[in-house]
Amino acid sequence: KKLLIPSLAKGKVVLTDRYYLSTAAYQGAAGLDPTVILSLNEEFAPTPDLALLLTLTPAESVHRIKNIRGESLNDFESEDGLVKVAAVFAGFAMDYIARVDASVSPEEVHAKIVVKVNEMLAEKGHPLSD
């Protein structure tokens, strides 16, 4: 109510790094019904024009957390848990979802994201320049 809706009303582009799809996927992996969670969120939260889901195997995700970020896994990052989360995400079939293979280089992921964002903005009549 304080940020998203007023910003959208002004015609601004709003980017978030998590949204209710993540809530539904993680709570769904914990045993709750993701369709109920989505429905409850959609009662008050704006539906996104575009949701980018970066896809990566749970094993590779755990490897990157431990070996690239040099961090310990948190409560949400066990490989078994990530398998469940990925399964919930895989079941989402909304038209606004664009899946991006994140197993490639960061530059390739970036390029794919730019294409998806530009496609969506062009559909809305606001293409970006290079």
C-alpha positions as CSV (number, residue, x, y, z in Angstrom):
1,K,0.0,0.0,0.0
2,K,2.8,2.4,0.8
3,L,5.3,1.7,-2.0
4,L,4.1,-0.7,-4.8
5,I,0.7,0.7,-5.5
6,P,1.5,4.4,-5.4
7,S,4.6,3.8,-7.5
8,L,2.7,1.8,-10.1
9,A,-0.1,4.5,-10.1
10,K,2.6,7.0,-11.1
11,G,3.6,4.8,-14.0
12,K,6.9,3.8,-12.4
13,V,8.7,0.6,-13.1
14,V,9.0,-1.4,-9.8
15,L,11.5,-4.1,-9.4
16,T,11.6,-6.5,-6.4
17,D,13.9,-9.4,-5.7
18,R,11.2,-11.5,-4.0
19,Y,7.5,-11.4,-4.3
20,Y,4.5,-13.6,-3.5
21,L,5.6,-16.3,-5.9
22,S,8.5,-17.0,-3.6
23,T,6.2,-16.9,-0.5
24,A,4.0,-19.5,-2.2
25,A,6.9,-21.7,-3.3
26,Y,8.7,-21.8,0.1
27,Q,5.5,-22.1,2.1
28,G,4.3,-24.7,-0.4
29,A,7.5,-26.7,0.1
30,A,6.8,-26.6,3.8
31,G,3.5,-28.3,3.3
32,L,1.0,-25.5,2.8
33,D,-1.1,-25.2,-0.3
34,P,0.6,-22.8,-2.7
35,T,-2.6,-22.1,-4.7
36,V,-4.2,-20.8,-1.5
37,I,-1.2,-18.7,-0.7
38,L,-1.2,-17.2,-4.2
39,S,-4.9,-16.5,-4.0
40,L,-4.6,-14.8,-0.6
41,N,-1.7,-12.6,-1.9
42,E,-3.5,-11.7,-5.1
43,E,-6.3,-10.2,-3.0
44,F,-4.1,-7.3,-2.0
45,A,-0.9,-7.5,-4.0
46,P,-0.6,-6.3,-7.6
47,T,-0.1,-9.1,-10.2
48,P,3.3,-8.6,-11.8
49,D,3.7,-7.8,-15.4
50,L,6.8,-10.0,-15.4
51,A,8.3,-12.5,-12.9
52,L,11.7,-13.8,-13.7
53,L,12.4,-17.2,-12.3
54,L,16.1,-18.0,-12.4
55,T,16.3,-21.8,-12.7
56,L,19.2,-23.8,-11.3
57,T,19.4,-27.3,-10.0
58,P,19.3,-27.5,-6.2
59,A,22.7,-29.2,-6.1
60,E,24.3,-26.4,-8.1
61,S,22.5,-23.9,-5.9
62,V,24.0,-25.4,-2.7
63,H,27.4,-25.6,-4.4
64,R,27.3,-21.9,-5.2
65,I,26.2,-20.9,-1.7
66,K,29.0,-22.9,-0.1
67,N,31.8,-22.6,-2.6
68,I,31.3,-19.3,-4.4
69,R,29.6,-17.2,-1.7
70,G,31.6,-19.1,1.0
71,E,28.5,-19.2,3.2
72,S,26.8,-21.8,5.3
73,L,23.4,-22.9,4.3
74,N,20.5,-21.2,6.1
75,D,17.2,-22.9,7.0
76,F,15.8,-22.5,3.5
77,E,18.8,-23.7,1.6
78,S,19.1,-27.4,2.3
79,E,19.3,-29.4,-1.0
80,D,16.2,-31.5,0.0
81,G,14.3,-28.3,0.8
82,L,15.4,-26.7,-2.5
83,V,14.1,-29.7,-4.4
84,K,10.7,-29.2,-2.9
85,V,10.8,-25.4,-3.6
86,A,11.8,-26.1,-7.2
87,A,8.9,-28.5,-7.6
88,V,6.5,-25.9,-6.5
89,F,8.0,-23.2,-8.7
90,A,7.9,-25.7,-11.6
91,G,4.1,-26.0,-11.1
92,F,3.5,-22.3,-11.6
93,A,2.1,-21.7,-15.1
94,M,1.2,-18.0,-15.0
95,D,1.6,-16.2,-18.3
96,Y,3.8,-13.5,-16.7
97,I,6.5,-15.9,-15.6
98,A,9.6,-16.1,-17.7
99,R,12.1,-18.8,-16.7
100,V,15.8,-18.1,-17.2
101,D,18.4,-20.8,-17.1
102,A,20.9,-19.6,-14.5
103,S,23.4,-22.4,-15.0
104,V,25.2,-20.3,-17.7
105,S,27.6,-17.4,-17.1
106,P,26.4,-14.3,-15.3
107,E,26.8,-12.4,-18.6
108,E,24.5,-14.8,-20.4
109,V,21.9,-14.7,-17.6
110,H,22.0,-10.9,-17.7
111,A,21.5,-10.9,-21.5
112,K,18.5,-13.2,-21.2
113,I,17.0,-11.0,-18.5
114,V,17.5,-7.9,-20.6
115,V,15.7,-9.6,-23.5
116,K,12.7,-10.7,-21.3
117,V,12.4,-7.2,-19.7
118,N,12.6,-5.4,-23.0
119,E,9.9,-7.8,-24.5
120,M,7.6,-7.0,-21.6
121,L,8.2,-3.3,-21.7
122,A,7.7,-3.2,-25.5
123,E,4.3,-5.0,-25.0
124,K,3.4,-2.3,-22.5
125,G,4.5,0.4,-25.0
126,H,7.7,1.4,-23.1
127,P,10.7,-0.3,-24.8
128,L,14.1,0.4,-23.4
129,S,17.0,1.6,-25.5
130,D,20.3,-0.3,-25.4
